[in-house]
């Protein structure tokens, strides 16, 4: 016996599963859509970092003087410098 193809929504509705979990969201016009939030971060590639900086950072990590990875260490240092210079 071949069954007619019926949408999953119609099948669940007929079986009494209910509408809550399978209800399709209505399509809104473009004017109803909220504008996306402005991006608060930007990616940046640094030109060249001397390997001695990587080695010095690794030495700090080995001596448990920092738990930050290299990228976060750079961000923290940049934030501290900007605060000291009065930019933040």
C-alpha positions, 0 to 999 in steps of 0.5 A: 500500500503506497501512502500519499506524500504529506508534509511532516507538519500535516502528519503530526497535526493529524496524529495529534502531536500538537502544533507547538513544536512543529509550527512554522514561523511566519515570514515577515516583510523586510521592514519588520526585521531588526537591523543586525547589531554592529560588529564590536570587534575586528580581526587584525593580522600583525605584520611581523612579531619577533620570535624572541617575543614568542619565546619570552611569552612561553617562558612566562607561561612555563613559570606560571606568571601568565595563563593567557595565550599569546593573542590574549596576552597581546590584547591585554598589553594593548588595553593596558597601554591604551589606558596608560596613554589615556585613550580608554 
